[in-house]
Every structure is written in C-alpha cells, then in structure tokens.
C-alpha cells in the first residue's frame, strides 16, 4: 500500500502566523488549538503530516 500523506500549508487556516521577524523559523510555528483533533485523526489513520512553506525563492 502506498504511503498516505497530508500536506499542510503554513499560511493556511491551521497555522497561527508568526511575526515577520520570526519568518523562516520552524520554532515559531504554532498550530491553532482547534485543528489538533483533526490532525490526530489523520495520524491515527496512518497518514504522515508534511508542513509546507509555500514561498519559493527566486534566483
């Protein structure tokens, strides 16, 4: 069976945005309390969770 993955966008409704000074620091990421039960259900169902930044660097 293929691995099941849930991708979570950091700027989406599950994440409390950090101040601009903390941008890029994973230590500053805070999940909204109300989303935790849903994330636990995904985990308990065997899904892997992946947080996405959504910001592409241009070169």
Rosetta blueprint (number, residue, H / E / L):
1 X L
2 X L
3 X L
4 X L
5 X E
6 X E
7 X E
8 X E
9 X E
10 X L
11 X L
12 X L
13 X L
14 X L
15 X E
16 X E
17 X L
18 X L
19 X L
20 X H
21 X H
22 X H
23 X L
24 X L
25 X L
26 X H
27 X H
28 X H
29 X L
30 X E
31 X E
32 X L
33 X H
34 X H
35 X H
36 X H
37 X H
38 X H
39 X H
40 X H
41 X H
42 X H
43 X H
44 X H
45 X L
46 X L
47 X L
48 X E
49 X E
50 X E
51 X E
52 X E
53 X L
54 X L
55 X L
56 X L
57 X L
58 X L
59 X L
